[in-house]
Amino acid sequence: MVKVLVLFYSTYGHIFEMAKEVVNGAKEIEGAEVTLKRVPETLPHEVLEKMGALQAQEAFSNIPIATPNELKDYDVVIFGTPTRFGNMSGQMKSFIDALGQLWVHNSLVGKVASVFCSSNTQHGGQESTILTSIPPLLHLGFIYVGLPYSCTTQTGLDEIKGGSPYGASTIAGAKGERLPSEQEREMARYQGKHATSIGKRLCMQ
């Protein structure tokens, strides 16, 4: 058995949609036990209301909130975050910054990590968001797994879409009007399956 955590932060629901696809892909691996959780919101209620995010977040308000200490219980952790100026969101960063005790005890060494993300525009920092997420994961001892070119969906030129060798991604649109396309969802499923398959192989050693 391989235990997988898909851990996300989403403001308007785009990353939540991708996270569900990552879960579906991970579940394709026999023996995978897959859990979907979110990191705590750090913005005040009144700020979220002004941003128009409260209604969108109701769609995933039933998803349990993770605690930092529980990450040690999983073999694979797949992180999902929107882009914030080319980096992960502050909410996800705060969660990762709280993993100090697990770092001290080497509790995450040898586990598999992977990252998927979203941005408003095609060149809105998707690749840099994933790339800047990798160093803290390596510091924690994770083995990083991306989205290899065996996922040929990322090479097509038939539509404007996210996705890179670093991980799956989606373009939300300047006003958040665009939901993940079927090709972006396919890449998310592939990433979930791929990271889980590697985690399973490591568990068998």
Secondary structure, 3 states (H helix, E strand, C coil): CEEEEEEECCCCCHHHHHHHHHHHHHCCCCCEEEEEEECCCCCCHHHHHHHCCHHHHHHHCCCCECCHHHHHHCCEEEEEEEEECCEECHHHHHHHHCCHHHHHCCCCCCCEEEEEEEECCCCCCHHHHHHHHHHHHHHCCCEECCCCCCCHHHHCCCCCCCCECCECEEECCCCCCCCCCHHHHHHHHHHHHHHHHHHHHHHCC
